Amino acid sequence: MKKNLRKKYIKIRRNNYLEIDFTTITNIFEVIKKTYSNIKIIGGYIPINYEFDCLNLLKFLEKKNYIICLPKIKKNYHMDFYRYSFANPLKINKLGIPEPIKAENKIVPDLILVPLVAYDNSLNRLGYGGGFYDRYFDKNFKVKKIIKIGLAFSFQKIKKLPINKFDKKLDAVITEEKLK
């Protein structure tokens, strides 16, 4: 069932993709700043397959002196986050996703902007099926409580997603319209 939902919502996302304007970026920043005032380290992602593009938001946050980090894929469907600056180059990993080249600045974010294929009313997230984010949250929850913010378009919302014991709920979802 999840496989069919992924296929359907990736196609919907491709056909309805929206460019994120600067007003939306500043509104998202204000929501994050107001709601999560104690954060300093923000994890993001390089968007692929018509995902909600958070790059301008990450650049904006970097200018506001937040520490930015991006994921780097490891063996066995694991990943870690590494400090990143937009002045640094990226390399393409085996999944075709750009990631930091340097692996010596491993860091655990206070808040992670999470890509998704679909989400539901209960803040469950449908990803690509590799479980990278779920494993990361499970592993690092013992280290610190990471705030998990899904970034999505409003048309990616589904009434109810099928979930299993490994799926980790998001703390919130931000769309081009508002914080959910």
Residue, then its C-alpha position, 0 to 999 in steps of 0.5 A: m500500500k505504501k509503495n502505491l501511495r509513494k508512486k501516486y504522491i510523487k506524481i502529484r508533487r511533480n505535476n503540482y510543484l510550486e516555487i517557494d517565494f521569499t515571503t514564504i521563506t521569511n514566514i517559515f523562519e518566523v514560525i520556527k523562531k517563534t515556536y522553537s526559540n532555543i534552537k541553534i543547529i538546523g538540519g536540512y536537505i538538498p531537494i530531489n524529485y520535486e520536493f519542497d525546496c528548502l535551500n533558500l530557507l537554509k541560506f536565510l538561516e545561515k545568514k541569521n547565524y544558525i548552524i546548518c547541517l545536511p545528511k550524509i548517507k552511511k551503510n545499512y540505510h543509516m545517515d548522519f548530519y554534518r555541518y555545512s556552509f553554502a560556501n562548501p561544495l557537495k558531492i553526489n552520493k550513490l542514490g544521486i543525492p548531493e551531500p557534504i564532502k567533508a565528514e569530520n564535522k558530524i553534528v546532531p541538529d536541534l531541529i530537522l527540516v524533513p522531506l516527505v512524499a505525503y503526510d496525514n492529519s496525525l503528522n505521520r510521514l511517508g518517505y521514500g521507503g528507505g527508513f533513513y530518517d526514522r533510523y536517525f531519529d531512533k538512534n539520536f533520540k537518546v542523545k537529544k530530543i530533535i524537533k522534526i518539521g516536515l516540509a511539504f506542499s498542502f496537496q501532499k496531505i492525505k487523510k490517513l497513512p498506513i504506519n508501522k512500529f518503525d515510523k516516527k511522527l513529525d512534530a509539525v508540518i509546514t506547507e506553503e500555506k501554513l504550519k500544520 
